[in-house]
């Protein structure tokens, strides 16, 4: 009997422990105890969806719930889709990330010297470990619209297309879209609220243009009413 490609992909992803050694010293939350991150890919069952949303990595809310886009970034992007007329987010959007395992949190000092907690950035090794899954998902989900959130997903998209990741500045891409193998790719900044990129009025204008592009793409694909 032929192996179901969806089931095979899902099983391989859910059982992946390639980053176990990389995560062994990462704290789940350094303010609450010494618990270390367990390699646990955060993913919903893979299936065809008209929209693919690509984030950076799961946060602590995703790690605790086992579901993608449950934190502030998820709330913000869901609100944007709803404002554009798409109200069945979980049925229409397949949410993914460049890295599927929670990379942990760390304490850092801000510009005023105050100690704060922030998410760890995925390492190059983690990104490379997830690359086969990142690449393979497009063939199975078959999205008509792809939305990237932030610079890391943008760079991952460029690498997938064989283009230099150094091209991937938000200023160069947000406010424009690209066609790729019949898909429309639209670039957003990260929506978690922790990024300072949107502090610039010119950047906020670019983001407004990107949201208009997404609205037009949803309308053209027949996913929202006019």
Beta strands, then each sheet from edge to edge (+ up, - down):
strand 1: 51-57
strand 2: 93-99
strand 3: 105-109
strand 4: 115-119
strand 5: 145-149
strand 6: 177-180
strand 7: 183-188
sheet 1: 2+ 1+ 5+ 7+ 6-
sheet 2: 3+ 4-
end
